[in-house]
Amino acid sequence: MSFSKSQLIIIGVGAGVIILVLAIILGFGRKPASEKASLVFWGTEDAGYFSDVLNAYREDHKNITITYKKITAVDYEQELINSLAAGNGPDIMMFSSGWLSKHNNKISPAPEERISVDRFTSLFPQVVEEDFTMDDKVYASPLYVDTLVLYYNRDMFDRLVLPLAPKTWTEFGDYVISRKAPASIGGYAPTVSRAPDIINAMLMQFGADFDIRNKSFVRIASDAGVAALNFYIQFYAPQEESLTAFAGERTSMVFGYFSDLAAIKAKNPFINVGTAALPQYSLSSSVVPAKYFGLAVSDKSKSKEAAWDFIIAITTNADTADKFVAKGKHPPALRSLIQKYMDDTKLGVFARQALIARSWFVPDEAQVETILNDMLKSAISSRAAKPALQVAEEQINKLIPKK
């Protein structure tokens, strides 16, 4: 079969068009996988904690440059807000577990095709879903989860013939009142470290309604709230700063997060500290509060896809996330790592508690802490729990965004 010259020209042009279309589809129309990006990453942790994680990511992403900057924790939130408003903030930021309601308009959620809420919740404990997802989108992803625990002095417990830490608040009260085991509780911050978190835990445990599902109100001025607050303030007595008193072995128990242990050890390197689960109102419905940071992407970032690629790669891969846990001795966030560390002598309590940690939709972390602390002051000075709870409930509900 032979073709005329004009037919050959038509066939040649047609083949060229097909080749061009295929080239566009397969290559020219797609962004190259090796596209370069320079990412700025802000946080409050020492740079050394991220070194192994960053090195592991760079091995497979030589086209990505990541520069980490540590900001002092006390200045971090305000400096972050100012820099984002000025347009010179980071691409990636450490993002508090209590910030989503207040700062969700400053961050960009993860592309759903990269990580869905369903996959996210299969990887992390329930509290992470409560803190970092909204409207079926993932806004931040953590490398660790820290929870409130009871620290106790083993030597003091031995002298008081107390072989185990208290598991319930009833046992705790017996230890303090009947067994004369001094504890830093009953007061308010800054004297009692973590006082707002302790009463928040008690309110949740005793059954106050925080509307966790719908995130539209709190109801703490209830019988459950009164019972929790009255139990707490019964231990009030003028005292010195709680971590200092505990480190000086003048109290036998204090409440704190994993991050507080370093402060205790810095004051007294030789103190024999035991770590126990937070006491519960009922062991059949255990709950603890969590306080930690995830990683989020700025809404102003020009490299959102690359930034989220980095976050997903280091927080959802167990081998990579474990490098951060091992480097800084932080309690793990991934369920697979929680399983690994459940029996660890230092991190086991925190790992197990991550599974029972719960959170409510805090409208403004700093303001709610102030409200709860003021509630404690009022209840202690007036010895009346109900009015203090009513004021706090009204103030918190005013902060909650109306749907």
Sequence and secondary structure as in RCSB ss.txt:
>XXXX:A:sequence
MSFSKSQLIIIGVGAGVIILVLAIILGFGRKPASEKASLVFWGTEDAGYFSDVLNAYREDHKNITITYKKITAVD
YEQELINSLAAGNGPDIMMFSSGWLSKHNNKISPAPEERISVDRFTSLFPQVVEEDFTMDDKVYASPLYVDTLVL
YYNRDMFDRLVLPLAPKTWTEFGDYVISRKAPASIGGYAPTVSRAPDIINAMLMQFGADFDIRNKSFVRIASDAG
VAALNFYIQFYAPQEESLTAFAGERTSMVFGYFSDLAAIKAKNPFINVGTAALPQYSLSSSVVPAKYFGLAVSDK
SKSKEAAWDFIIAITTNADTADKFVAKGKHPPALRSLIQKYMDDTKLGVFARQALIARSWFVPDEAQVETILNDM
LKSAISSRAAKPALQVAEEQINKLIPKK
>XXXX:A:secstr
    HHHHHHHHHHHHHHHHHHHIIIIITS  TT  EEEEEEESS HHHHHHHHHHHHHH TTEEEEEEE  HHH
HHHHHHHHHHHT   SEEEEETT HHHHGGGEE   TTT  HHHHHHHS HHHHHHHEETTEE  EESB  B EE
EEEHHHHHHTT  S  SBHHHHHHHHHTS   BS SS TTTSTTHHHHHHHHHHHHT B  TTT S  B SSHHH
HHHHHHHHTT      HHHHHHTTS SEEEE HHHHHHHHHH TT  EEEE   BS GGG  B B  EEEEEETT
 S HHHHHHHHHHHHH HHHHHHHHHHHT  B SHHHHHHHTT TTTHHHHHHHTTB     S HHHHHHHHHHH
HHHHHHH  HHHHHHHHHHHHHHHS   
